[in-house]
Amino acid sequence: MSLVRLAAALLVLGTAPVVACVGATPIAPSAVIVPDIITVPIGSSQLFTVYYGTVRKFTLQGGTAGSACVEIEPSSEVGNSVRVIATHTCTGMAYVSADIGSGRTPLVAAISVSGQ
């Protein structure tokens, strides 16, 4: 019986360092943009904020009806936040995209503009 215990002890000691190294990567929260979808009335604005990531650049896409129906407020881009203004009705949705770095998927929030 002591031979079995010795073999089991060697097995445990031999595999313990391998098991300890498997989960060596630290766990961190994923980057998120808030709000991720919203309706904004014409003439109003909405602040979008990215948490758990550093924004390199915000861009607007889609939502055109001859010209852009939303625009970034020029003086509002501070750190990880941007204020978007609804200027007129859109054909479809508009999207604000946050570039959070090379090799990382951009964060995207959808904006629907409602008429008043």
Rosetta constraint file for C-alpha pairs under 8 A:
AtomPair CA 1 CA 5 HARMONIC 6.53 0.50
AtomPair CA 2 CA 6 HARMONIC 6.11 0.50
AtomPair CA 3 CA 7 HARMONIC 6.19 0.50
AtomPair CA 4 CA 8 HARMONIC 6.14 0.50
AtomPair CA 5 CA 9 HARMONIC 6.05 0.50
AtomPair CA 6 CA 10 HARMONIC 6.21 0.50
AtomPair CA 7 CA 11 HARMONIC 6.17 0.50
AtomPair CA 8 CA 12 HARMONIC 6.20 0.50
AtomPair CA 9 CA 13 HARMONIC 6.09 0.50
AtomPair CA 10 CA 14 HARMONIC 5.82 0.50
AtomPair CA 11 CA 15 HARMONIC 6.27 0.50
AtomPair CA 12 CA 16 HARMONIC 5.93 0.50
AtomPair CA 13 CA 17 HARMONIC 7.66 0.50
AtomPair CA 15 CA 19 HARMONIC 6.33 0.50
AtomPair CA 16 CA 20 HARMONIC 6.20 0.50
AtomPair CA 17 CA 21 HARMONIC 6.35 0.50
AtomPair CA 18 CA 22 HARMONIC 6.58 0.50
AtomPair CA 19 CA 23 HARMONIC 7.82 0.50
AtomPair CA 20 CA 24 HARMONIC 7.40 0.50
AtomPair CA 29 CA 52 HARMONIC 6.51 0.50
AtomPair CA 30 CA 52 HARMONIC 6.34 0.50
AtomPair CA 30 CA 53 HARMONIC 7.81 0.50
AtomPair CA 31 CA 50 HARMONIC 6.85 0.50
AtomPair CA 31 CA 51 HARMONIC 5.65 0.50
AtomPair CA 31 CA 52 HARMONIC 4.56 0.50
AtomPair CA 31 CA 53 HARMONIC 5.06 0.50
AtomPair CA 31 CA 107 HARMONIC 7.80 0.50
AtomPair CA 32 CA 50 HARMONIC 5.60 0.50
AtomPair CA 32 CA 51 HARMONIC 5.46 0.50
AtomPair CA 32 CA 52 HARMONIC 6.80 0.50
AtomPair CA 32 CA 53 HARMONIC 7.67 0.50
AtomPair CA 32 CA 107 HARMONIC 6.74 0.50
AtomPair CA 33 CA 48 HARMONIC 6.71 0.50
AtomPair CA 33 CA 49 HARMONIC 5.60 0.50
AtomPair CA 33 CA 50 HARMONIC 4.36 0.50
AtomPair CA 33 CA 51 HARMONIC 6.43 0.50
AtomPair CA 33 CA 98 HARMONIC 7.97 0.50
AtomPair CA 33 CA 107 HARMONIC 6.27 0.50
AtomPair CA 33 CA 108 HARMONIC 7.10 0.50
AtomPair CA 33 CA 109 HARMONIC 6.76 0.50
AtomPair CA 34 CA 48 HARMONIC 5.65 0.50
AtomPair CA 34 CA 49 HARMONIC 5.39 0.50
AtomPair CA 34 CA 50 HARMONIC 6.39 0.50
AtomPair CA 34 CA 51 HARMONIC 7.87 0.50
AtomPair CA 34 CA 109 HARMONIC 7.63 0.50
AtomPair CA 35 CA 48 HARMONIC 6.18 0.50
AtomPair CA 35 CA 49 HARMONIC 7.50 0.50
AtomPair CA 35 CA 109 HARMONIC 6.88 0.50
AtomPair CA 36 CA 108 HARMONIC 7.08 0.50
AtomPair CA 36 CA 109 HARMONIC 4.32 0.50
AtomPair CA 36 CA 110 HARMONIC 6.19 0.50
AtomPair CA 37 CA 109 HARMONIC 5.48 0.50
AtomPair CA 37 CA 110 HARMONIC 4.56 0.50
AtomPair CA 37 CA 111 HARMONIC 5.85 0.50
AtomPair CA 37 CA 112 HARMONIC 7.94 0.50
AtomPair CA 38 CA 110 HARMONIC 6.53 0.50
AtomPair CA 38 CA 111 HARMONIC 5.26 0.50
AtomPair CA 38 CA 112 HARMONIC 6.27 0.50
AtomPair CA 39 CA 111 HARMONIC 5.78 0.50
AtomPair CA 39 CA 112 HARMONIC 4.53 0.50
AtomPair CA 39 CA 113 HARMONIC 5.61 0.50
AtomPair CA 39 CA 114 HARMONIC 6.57 0.50
AtomPair CA 40 CA 44 HARMONIC 6.35 0.50
AtomPair CA 40 CA 45 HARMONIC 6.76 0.50
AtomPair CA 40 CA 46 HARMONIC 7.03 0.50
AtomPair CA 40 CA 86 HARMONIC 6.51 0.50
AtomPair CA 40 CA 111 HARMONIC 6.96 0.50
AtomPair CA 40 CA 112 HARMONIC 6.23 0.50
AtomPair CA 40 CA 113 HARMONIC 5.00 0.50
AtomPair CA 40 CA 114 HARMONIC 6.10 0.50
AtomPair CA 41 CA 45 HARMONIC 7.94 0.50
AtomPair CA 41 CA 86 HARMONIC 6.68 0.50
AtomPair CA 41 CA 113 HARMONIC 5.62 0.50
AtomPair CA 41 CA 114 HARMONIC 4.70 0.50
AtomPair CA 41 CA 115 HARMONIC 5.96 0.50
AtomPair CA 41 CA 116 HARMONIC 6.60 0.50
AtomPair CA 42 CA 86 HARMONIC 4.96 0.50
AtomPair CA 42 CA 87 HARMONIC 5.61 0.50
AtomPair CA 42 CA 88 HARMONIC 5.51 0.50
AtomPair CA 42 CA 89 HARMONIC 6.87 0.50
AtomPair CA 42 CA 113 HARMONIC 6.35 0.50
AtomPair CA 42 CA 114 HARMONIC 6.11 0.50
AtomPair CA 42 CA 115 HARMONIC 5.63 0.50
AtomPair CA 42 CA 116 HARMONIC 6.59 0.50
AtomPair CA 43 CA 85 HARMONIC 6.78 0.50
AtomPair CA 43 CA 86 HARMONIC 5.53 0.50
AtomPair CA 43 CA 87 HARMONIC 5.67 0.50
AtomPair CA 43 CA 88 HARMONIC 7.52 0.50
AtomPair CA 44 CA 85 HARMONIC 5.89 0.50
AtomPair CA 44 CA 86 HARMONIC 5.82 0.50
AtomPair CA 44 CA 87 HARMONIC 7.96 0.50
AtomPair CA 45 CA 83 HARMONIC 6.48 0.50
AtomPair CA 45 CA 84 HARMONIC 5.38 0.50
AtomPair CA 45 CA 85 HARMONIC 4.19 0.50
AtomPair CA 45 CA 86 HARMONIC 6.09 0.50
AtomPair CA 46 CA 83 HARMONIC 5.49 0.50
AtomPair CA 46 CA 84 HARMONIC 5.34 0.50
AtomPair CA 46 CA 85 HARMONIC 6.61 0.50
AtomPair CA 47 CA 81 HARMONIC 6.76 0.50
AtomPair CA 47 CA 82 HARMONIC 5.69 0.50
AtomPair CA 47 CA 83 HARMONIC 4.28 0.50
AtomPair CA 47 CA 84 HARMONIC 6.38 0.50
AtomPair CA 48 CA 81 HARMONIC 5.50 0.50
AtomPair CA 48 CA 82 HARMONIC 5.39 0.50
AtomPair CA 48 CA 83 HARMONIC 6.21 0.50
AtomPair CA 48 CA 84 HARMONIC 7.62 0.50
AtomPair CA 49 CA 80 HARMONIC 5.67 0.50
AtomPair CA 49 CA 81 HARMONIC 4.26 0.50
AtomPair CA 49 CA 82 HARMONIC 6.65 0.50
AtomPair CA 50 CA 54 HARMONIC 7.62 0.50
AtomPair CA 50 CA 55 HARMONIC 7.33 0.50
AtomPair CA 50 CA 80 HARMONIC 5.27 0.50
AtomPair CA 50 CA 81 HARMONIC 6.36 0.50
AtomPair CA 50 CA 98 HARMONIC 7.80 0.50
AtomPair CA 51 CA 80 HARMONIC 7.39 0.50
AtomPair CA 53 CA 80 HARMONIC 7.93 0.50
AtomPair CA 53 CA 100 HARMONIC 6.33 0.50
AtomPair CA 54 CA 79 HARMONIC 7.78 0.50
AtomPair CA 54 CA 80 HARMONIC 6.40 0.50
AtomPair CA 54 CA 100 HARMONIC 5.58 0.50
AtomPair CA 54 CA 101 HARMONIC 7.66 0.50
AtomPair CA 55 CA 79 HARMONIC 7.08 0.50
AtomPair CA 55 CA 80 HARMONIC 5.52 0.50
AtomPair CA 55 CA 98 HARMONIC 6.08 0.50
AtomPair CA 55 CA 99 HARMONIC 5.68 0.50
AtomPair CA 55 CA 100 HARMONIC 4.61 0.50
AtomPair CA 55 CA 101 HARMONIC 7.31 0.50
AtomPair CA 56 CA 98 HARMONIC 7.39 0.50
AtomPair CA 56 CA 99 HARMONIC 5.46 0.50
AtomPair CA 56 CA 100 HARMONIC 5.67 0.50
AtomPair CA 56 CA 101 HARMONIC 6.56 0.50
AtomPair CA 57 CA 98 HARMONIC 5.94 0.50
AtomPair CA 57 CA 99 HARMONIC 5.27 0.50
AtomPair CA 57 CA 100 HARMONIC 7.55 0.50
AtomPair CA 58 CA 82 HARMONIC 7.42 0.50
AtomPair CA 58 CA 96 HARMONIC 6.81 0.50
AtomPair CA 58 CA 97 HARMONIC 5.57 0.50
AtomPair CA 58 CA 98 HARMONIC 4.65 0.50
AtomPair CA 58 CA 99 HARMONIC 6.35 0.50
AtomPair CA 59 CA 96 HARMONIC 5.70 0.50
AtomPair CA 59 CA 97 HARMONIC 5.19 0.50
AtomPair CA 59 CA 98 HARMONIC 6.67 0.50
AtomPair CA 60 CA 70 HARMONIC 7.77 0.50
AtomPair CA 60 CA 71 HARMONIC 7.26 0.50
AtomPair CA 60 CA 72 HARMONIC 7.74 0.50
AtomPair CA 60 CA 94 HARMONIC 7.12 0.50
AtomPair CA 60 CA 95 HARMONIC 5.59 0.50
AtomPair CA 60 CA 96 HARMONIC 4.61 0.50
AtomPair CA 60 CA 97 HARMONIC 6.23 0.50
AtomPair CA 61 CA 94 HARMONIC 5.86 0.50
AtomPair CA 61 CA 95 HARMONIC 5.13 0.50
AtomPair CA 61 CA 96 HARMONIC 6.51 0.50
AtomPair CA 61 CA 97 HARMONIC 7.68 0.50
AtomPair CA 62 CA 68 HARMONIC 7.78 0.50
AtomPair CA 62 CA 92 HARMONIC 7.76 0.50
AtomPair CA 62 CA 93 HARMONIC 6.56 0.50
AtomPair CA 62 CA 94 HARMONIC 4.80 0.50
AtomPair CA 62 CA 95 HARMONIC 6.26 0.50
AtomPair CA 63 CA 68 HARMONIC 6.58 0.50
AtomPair CA 63 CA 69 HARMONIC 6.29 0.50
AtomPair CA 63 CA 70 HARMONIC 7.76 0.50
AtomPair CA 63 CA 90 HARMONIC 5.05 0.50
AtomPair CA 63 CA 91 HARMONIC 5.46 0.50
AtomPair CA 63 CA 92 HARMONIC 5.38 0.50
AtomPair CA 63 CA 93 HARMONIC 4.86 0.50
AtomPair CA 63 CA 94 HARMONIC 4.05 0.50
AtomPair CA 63 CA 95 HARMONIC 7.41 0.50
AtomPair CA 64 CA 68 HARMONIC 4.95 0.50
AtomPair CA 64 CA 69 HARMONIC 6.01 0.50
AtomPair CA 64 CA 90 HARMONIC 5.71 0.50
AtomPair CA 64 CA 91 HARMONIC 5.77 0.50
AtomPair CA 64 CA 92 HARMONIC 7.67 0.50
AtomPair CA 64 CA 94 HARMONIC 7.62 0.50
AtomPair CA 65 CA 69 HARMONIC 7.02 0.50
AtomPair CA 65 CA 89 HARMONIC 7.55 0.50
AtomPair CA 65 CA 90 HARMONIC 5.69 0.50
AtomPair CA 65 CA 91 HARMONIC 5.50 0.50
AtomPair CA 68 CA 90 HARMONIC 7.87 0.50
AtomPair CA 69 CA 86 HARMONIC 6.02 0.50
AtomPair CA 69 CA 87 HARMONIC 5.23 0.50
AtomPair CA 69 CA 88 HARMONIC 4.97 0.50
AtomPair CA 69 CA 89 HARMONIC 5.99 0.50
AtomPair CA 69 CA 90 HARMONIC 5.50 0.50
AtomPair CA 69 CA 94 HARMONIC 7.80 0.50
AtomPair CA 69 CA 113 HARMONIC 7.85 0.50
AtomPair CA 70 CA 84 HARMONIC 6.49 0.50
AtomPair CA 70 CA 85 HARMONIC 5.43 0.50
AtomPair CA 70 CA 86 HARMONIC 4.47 0.50
AtomPair CA 70 CA 87 HARMONIC 5.45 0.50
AtomPair CA 70 CA 88 HARMONIC 7.27 0.50
AtomPair CA 70 CA 94 HARMONIC 7.30 0.50
AtomPair CA 71 CA 84 HARMONIC 5.58 0.50
AtomPair CA 71 CA 85 HARMONIC 5.37 0.50
AtomPair CA 71 CA 86 HARMONIC 6.78 0.50
AtomPair CA 71 CA 87 HARMONIC 7.25 0.50
AtomPair CA 72 CA 76 HARMONIC 7.65 0.50
AtomPair CA 72 CA 77 HARMONIC 7.99 0.50
AtomPair CA 72 CA 82 HARMONIC 7.01 0.50
AtomPair CA 72 CA 83 HARMONIC 5.93 0.50
AtomPair CA 72 CA 84 HARMONIC 4.55 0.50
AtomPair CA 72 CA 85 HARMONIC 6.24 0.50
AtomPair CA 73 CA 77 HARMONIC 7.45 0.50
AtomPair CA 73 CA 82 HARMONIC 7.55 0.50
AtomPair CA 73 CA 83 HARMONIC 5.62 0.50
AtomPair CA 73 CA 84 HARMONIC 5.86 0.50
AtomPair CA 73 CA 85 HARMONIC 6.45 0.50
AtomPair CA 76 CA 81 HARMONIC 7.67 0.50
AtomPair CA 76 CA 82 HARMONIC 5.62 0.50
AtomPair CA 76 CA 83 HARMONIC 5.57 0.50
AtomPair CA 77 CA 81 HARMONIC 5.86 0.50
AtomPair CA 77 CA 82 HARMONIC 4.50 0.50
AtomPair CA 77 CA 83 HARMONIC 6.82 0.50
AtomPair CA 78 CA 82 HARMONIC 6.55 0.50
AtomPair CA 86 CA 113 HARMONIC 6.40 0.50
AtomPair CA 88 CA 113 HARMONIC 7.38 0.50
AtomPair CA 88 CA 115 HARMONIC 7.49 0.50
AtomPair CA 89 CA 113 HARMONIC 5.63 0.50
AtomPair CA 89 CA 114 HARMONIC 6.37 0.50
AtomPair CA 89 CA 115 HARMONIC 6.13 0.50
AtomPair CA 90 CA 94 HARMONIC 7.42 0.50
AtomPair CA 90 CA 112 HARMONIC 7.45 0.50
AtomPair CA 90 CA 113 HARMONIC 6.10 0.50
AtomPair CA 92 CA 112 HARMONIC 7.31 0.50
AtomPair CA 93 CA 110 HARMONIC 6.43 0.50
AtomPair CA 93 CA 111 HARMONIC 5.70 0.50
AtomPair CA 93 CA 112 HARMONIC 5.19 0.50
AtomPair CA 93 CA 113 HARMONIC 7.63 0.50
AtomPair CA 94 CA 110 HARMONIC 5.92 0.50
AtomPair CA 94 CA 111 HARMONIC 5.03 0.50
AtomPair CA 94 CA 112 HARMONIC 6.47 0.50
AtomPair CA 95 CA 108 HARMONIC 6.46 0.50
AtomPair CA 95 CA 109 HARMONIC 5.60 0.50
AtomPair CA 95 CA 110 HARMONIC 4.64 0.50
AtomPair CA 95 CA 111 HARMONIC 5.81 0.50
AtomPair CA 96 CA 108 HARMONIC 5.72 0.50
AtomPair CA 96 CA 109 HARMONIC 5.35 0.50
AtomPair CA 96 CA 110 HARMONIC 6.64 0.50
AtomPair CA 96 CA 111 HARMONIC 7.64 0.50
AtomPair CA 97 CA 106 HARMONIC 6.33 0.50
AtomPair CA 97 CA 107 HARMONIC 5.63 0.50
AtomPair CA 97 CA 108 HARMONIC 4.47 0.50
AtomPair CA 97 CA 109 HARMONIC 6.56 0.50
AtomPair CA 98 CA 106 HARMONIC 5.46 0.50
AtomPair CA 98 CA 107 HARMONIC 5.09 0.50
AtomPair CA 98 CA 108 HARMONIC 6.42 0.50
AtomPair CA 99 CA 105 HARMONIC 7.66 0.50
AtomPair CA 99 CA 106 HARMONIC 4.85 0.50
AtomPair CA 99 CA 107 HARMONIC 6.83 0.50
AtomPair CA 100 CA 104 HARMONIC 6.42 0.50
AtomPair CA 100 CA 105 HARMONIC 7.44 0.50
AtomPair CA 100 CA 106 HARMONIC 6.03 0.50
AtomPair CA 100 CA 107 HARMONIC 7.50 0.50
AtomPair CA 101 CA 106 HARMONIC 7.91 0.50
